[in-house]
Amino acid sequence: MKLQIEVNLDWLDENGSLDDQVKQEVADKIAERISAEAVKEVRECAMDQVHDKLDALVTELFQGFMNETVTVTNEWGEPIYKDQGIEQLMKDKLDKALTQKVDDRGNRTSYGNQTRLDWLLDTKVKQVVAQAGEAIAKQAQKMAEKALVETMSAKLSGALLAQVDIDKILSEAAKKG
């Protein structure tokens, strides 16, 4: 713990000495700092305990809810599932939804040729491939543009050098100079 103490002495009473006054100020500042640190530590400890208790309570409530049993009825009140656990009921519903036949848009249909899970996976794969394809296409386009510019520069410079007689220009410049 690091303490920085600042002492302000406005006045000394008749019976007090400078030493006594400084000692009292130092003691007051140390007590104030220690109590502030202690309150902070106690607050942090209490908050940690509250969070732990809340987490345990939420977990207990959720597990209790998932272990409850219910009776599911149809629109006429006839039981479809009797005393079915909520966790098992959720698993069954999810399994049924994922294995349901769908069309090419993901809509439920009786004549579909793929399950909803297959459709979801295919859709995600197509998205990833499309994104990767776009990135590859952009990179290929940049490389092609660079190669085209380099090739054109080389051919143009070669064509210009063939058109211009360098030796003649250099000899004329040497004659003038």
Residue pairs with C-beta under 8 A, 6 or more apart in sequence:
1 33
1 37
3 29
3 30
3 33
5 25
5 26
5 29
5 30
6 29
7 22
7 25
7 26
7 29
8 25
9 18
9 21
9 22
9 25
12 18
12 21
65 86
66 85
66 86
66 87
67 85
67 86
67 87
68 85
68 86
69 83
69 84
69 85
69 86
70 81
70 83
70 84
70 86
70 89
71 79
71 81
71 82
71 83
71 84
72 79
72 80
72 81
72 84
72 89
73 79
73 80
74 80
81 89
97 116
98 115
98 116
98 117
99 115
99 116
99 117
100 108
100 115
100 116
101 108
101 109
101 110
101 111
101 112
101 113
101 114
101 115
101 116
102 108
102 109
102 112
102 114
102 115
102 116
102 119
103 109
103 111
103 112
104 119
106 116
106 119
106 120
106 123
108 116
114 122
